[in-house]
Every structure is written in structure tokens, then in C-alpha cells.
Amino acid sequence: MNKIKILIFSVSIGTGHDSVANSLGQSLLERFPDSEIRIVDTFQYINSVLHKVVVGSYMETLRFTPKVWGYLYDQAEDGLALVDLGQILYKLLSPKLKHLLDDFQPDLIVTTHAFPTGMLSVLKEKGLLKVPLVAVITDFHVHPFWIRPGVDLFFIPVEDLSYPLIQAGIGPERIRAVGIPIRSQFNRTIEPQKAKKKLGLGPLPTILIMGGGLGMGRLELIAKEILQAEEFQVIVITGKNKRLHTTLSSLNNPRLKLLGYVDNIAEVMAAADLIISKPGGVTTAEVLAMKKPLIIYSSLPGQEDRNTYYLLNKGAAIKVRTLEQLIPEISSLWQNKLRLKQMQEMAEHLGSPASSSLFWDNVWPLLGQDGTSEPIIASNTSSH
């Protein structure tokens, strides 16, 4: 295979889009170390002030008025978006983008967020972008912002999400169901008992509580509530939230294991019997890859709500709406072995541990490369 150069456009809103970009880069370099990859933080690249305004506004909206974000998301989904952000970004970025493309000369451009997808699609439609453009959809939902005529290949988490693309006139030959790209550590067999022992856990059923890299959500209240039920031990990933780590440390509970920012998350998940988490696209994909039952305590309006609907409809998750319901729902689930088995089987059905590798297997034919002779699609995401 010839050395290839890849540009990946992400957006640093949350951690999911960057995680997908980094997972794809890692997967490519593991197989072809001579490849050259550049990950572009789209808004930061346009203008650092714009980046702060966009990301800051988004985070503040989610924190204080999440229903506003949900309303805007719904409006755009119904075709009532006030502006075409792709056109705006194209006008803002085109001079800098031309310089970047001329300087780097990529063989392929990948997007992990809808905004740069729209911008680069405009460039492709105007004939100013000659290399293949592929979009990686990072939630279990296809928002209309993703659907752009200039995209050569759309990568989706599961086959049944191809429907809105096909309805919009995208041919099936331009759609690949490979899963949301996640880190290669999720594609390795990890023995749960060994993982528990390595983390110093006892024999009790283990509940892992996560809130993303920032330790967001009501993690403190959830942990305290579950610890009242003496039948469970708890792992809490506090991420970069030092206040949360300090507060929970003061409990001095032997059934509580605290972890900060971890890079062996697959091993930690392997040690868990149940996982409580926000339903972000990447986190959800990781939980499914580990075949774990997911308990959703809260979801943000917009994409997290859509992920929740999808997982509940497929039987891979349950949702607990109030703190008072948490222990009864978890205890009921744990005692219902049939339900647990069904959730684990659905997680396995929907999950794609090899998603990042499958992405590249499907890209090689587009590039005329010999990474693989035929496109390969994940059997557990496309044959049902």
C-alpha cells in the first residue's frame, strides 16, 4: 500500500467527535505507520475567538437551558433551521481551507461532525475539492445536517439508520454500517474477573457510573443512592472533575472505587456488571462493544435523547427518571436474569468492537488502495 495522507475535521464540542477522530487516526497508524494524519479542530482553525464563542455558548446552553438546545435541534430536524451553517462556514473558511489543502494535499478527507461536513460538501459541489469526502455519523440518529450531496461515503452506526439517508436520495452504495469508530482497546478480549481483581474489587455485583470526560451529570447523588443498597459495589469515573473526586473520597466507603481520567476504559467496563451513563454516541458505542447492560439516568435534549430512544426501542438499555426509582429499578433488573441476558445479547447485536478497523477496510477501495480487496461491513450491524 502506498503512503496516504488523511485530513480529519472534528469539532471540540464535548469529547465524542474528537474521540472518533483520534480512534480513526490510531487505527490507521497501527496498520500503516507511515501514513500521515492531521486532525483539524474546525472552529479553532477558523478563528480562536469563534471557537470560544461557539463551544462556550453550546456548553452554557446545555448547562443552564438545555431545552433551548433541544428546541433548536428539533427545529433543524424538521427542516426549519434558520441558516445553512455549511454555506456560512464555507464563506468564512474557504481562503484558509484552500491554503490547508494546497499545503497538506490529502488523499482523503474525513469529517466527524455535521458542521464541517456541510462546509466541505459545499466545496466539493463547487468543484474545488477533488479528493474523496467521507462523513462519520457519531450518534444513533441521522440529523438532516449530516445529509449533504458532496459526501462520497456515509458511515453509520447500524444498518437501520440508512433509512433517512436513502429517503434523502443517497444511494445504498454510498452508505456503510460499521459502527461508531472507537478505540482498538475495545476490540480485545478482556476477562471480567481478571479486570475486577486488577482494580482491587470484591465479589459483589459492580455498577460503573460515568459522566463523560468532564464527570458531568448527577454522579455524586447517584453514587450515594446506590451505596445505600449494600448488595452492590460502585466504580465512579470522576474524569477531570476534582471537586467530585474530593467529595466522594470523603465518604470512605469500602464499596466505592474512584477513578479519575482513565485510558484503560475498556478494562474498567469489563469489570462492571451494569453501567450507568449519559447516552453520548461514543460512550454508548463503547458500552455496546463490551456487551454491557446500560442504565440511562439522564439525557440531554437533542442527540442524547435520540440515542436514548434508539437504545430503549432496541432493548439494550433502561431509563431511570428519578433518584427514588434508581435502587428499585437496578435491583429489579439485576434479579431478572432473563432481562439481563436479553440486554447483553442486544448490546452484542448492536455493538461493533472493530468499527475503526472496518472503517478503513471500506475506505481502501475508494482510494484505489490495496488495504483490502473488497469493502467489508460489520456483520452484526448490517445483516439484521
Sequence and secondary structure as in RCSB ss.txt:
>XXXX:A:sequence
MNKIKILIFSVSIGTGHDSVANSLGQSLLERFPDSEIRIVDTFQYINSVLHKVVVGSYMETLRFTPKVWGYLYDQ
AEDGLALVDLGQILYKLLSPKLKHLLDDFQPDLIVTTHAFPTGMLSVLKEKGLLKVPLVAVITDFHVHPFWIRPG
VDLFFIPVEDLSYPLIQAGIGPERIRAVGIPIRSQFNRTIEPQKAKKKLGLGPLPTILIMGGGLGMGRLELIAKE
ILQAEEFQVIVITGKNKRLHTTLSSLNNPRLKLLGYVDNIAEVMAAADLIISKPGGVTTAEVLAMKKPLIIYSSL
PGQEDRNTYYLLNKGAAIKVRTLEQLIPEISSLWQNKLRLKQMQEMAEHLGSPASSSLFWDNVWPLLGQDGTSEP
IIASNTSSH
>XXXX:A:secstr
    EEEEEE  SSSHHHHHHHHHHHHHHHH TT EEEEEEHHHHH HHHHHHHHHHHHHHHHH HHHHHHHHHH
HHTT  SS HHHHHHHHHHHHHHHHHHHH  SEEEESSHHHHHHHHHHHHTT   S EEEE  SSS  GGG  TT
 SEEEESSGGGGHHHHHTT  GGGEEE      GGGGS   HHHHHHHTT  SS EEEE  TTTT SSHHHHHHH
HHTSTT EEEEE TT HHHHHHHHTT  TTEEEE S S HHHHHHH SEEE    HHHHHHHHHTT  EEE    
TTHHHHHHHHHHHHTSEEE  SHHHHHHHHHHHHH HHHHHHHHHHHHHH  TTHHHHHHHHHHHHHT  S SS 
   HHHH  
